[in-house]
């Protein structure tokens, strides 16, 4: 731990209180343990004190442990609570889980179980209270930033699963920060001194991805003049991130499933089984179970990967974090651009809060980067934002009508009329592209294929999907 533990204990049994105190002090002599036999007094102290974790008994006179959890979650919803009980009732355990208890300890428990629970709870709370900082060597100094409820919950989840060896599936829209979440998991795991390797599954053909993941032997294919280790071998003992795994081909999926099941790999062109010890993280821009439903992703691999699922929110779902993100991006980029005193006016921040960000945090960062260059030694003002926005529209071939369409769709999503914006907007854009190509080529499928750079079956699928023949 980075600092001495501060534990608040609520229990009406003196012997239990003394035992818990001794366990904590035996593991960390400088820990602070405040003990209360009266639940109401303990609850009042917990509401106002700087503590890391509350440990409470279930059955007590006046208020019971469930009441303590309910009351605390009204005022300090992120403060972790460990519930002790001698009554192993499943209904009570389920109810405690619904209330958000960090851990449920059935008596008798060992000293190790007790302290592990306390230490885990305190670490989760520390992650929730502070941004997760990724080492510069890992991700160019980038940091997960946010104090919105959805981000605080995400930090708590990271804290709970970081030290576990199980696979994690990280889902979220493009530009939301899935890679930073993966690196945070790695940074706070017991594998943090071992390699972290990420590979983009959408960047290569299936053959090239196989070679990158599993390596190859000499003469395995033309040009293979020497043997080479793949990413699985390079990440041995550490963590491997399979970015955009929803784009991985079915044959490669089968090989990855085998690795997860059997813990060994075979290089392309090789026969030797090479044992590996790698924690696998995977990310997807879409809900992977929806890809499974289309038969483009194996359900058995999905269930292997989704032992733990983390959902990274869009920027639309955490707009209150925009001011903090903007300040962070200015601090991070100002000096490197030659403007260490870069700043922004409050009214400019308010404008950024109201703008749509379909590209999420990545889009916001790129926009702030441009604003710094535009404002130079001056504070970023609304005029700089207006100018950058106009140039952005010109650069993207966009016009005000398209901007209005984007704003309309975002408002419909916000109002619950549509489930999400990106698929809707992408569908509109795709329909327009294929429709224009259909007109230009007079419906010639082969010419459309060459014009758009996609296969002829894809052209046929899109024409059918968007009923383009009927529109011509």
Secondary structure, 3 states (H helix, E strand, C coil): CCCCCEEEEECCCHHHHHHHHHHHHHHCCCCEEEEECCHHHHHHHHHHCCCCEEEEECCCCCCCHHHHHHHHHHHCCCCEEEEEECCCCHHHHHHHHHHCCCEEEECCCCHHHHHHHHHHHHHHHHHHHCCCECCHHHHCCCECCCCCHHHHHHHHHHHHHCCCCCCEEEEECCCCCHHHHHHHHHHCCCCCCCCEEEEECCCCCHHHHHHHHHCECCCCCCCCCCCECCHHHHCCCCEEEEECHHHCCHHHHHHHHHHHHHCEECCECCCCCEECCCEEEEEECCCHHHHHHCCCCCHHHHHHHCCEEEEECCHHHHHHHHHHHHHHHHHHHHCCCCCCCCCECHHHHHHHHHCCCCCHHHHHHHHHHHHHHHHCCCCECHHHHHHHHHHHHHHCCCCHHHHHHHHHHHHHHHCCCCCCHHHHHHHHHHHHHHHHHHHHCCCCHHHHHHHHCCCHHHHHHHHHHCCHHHHC
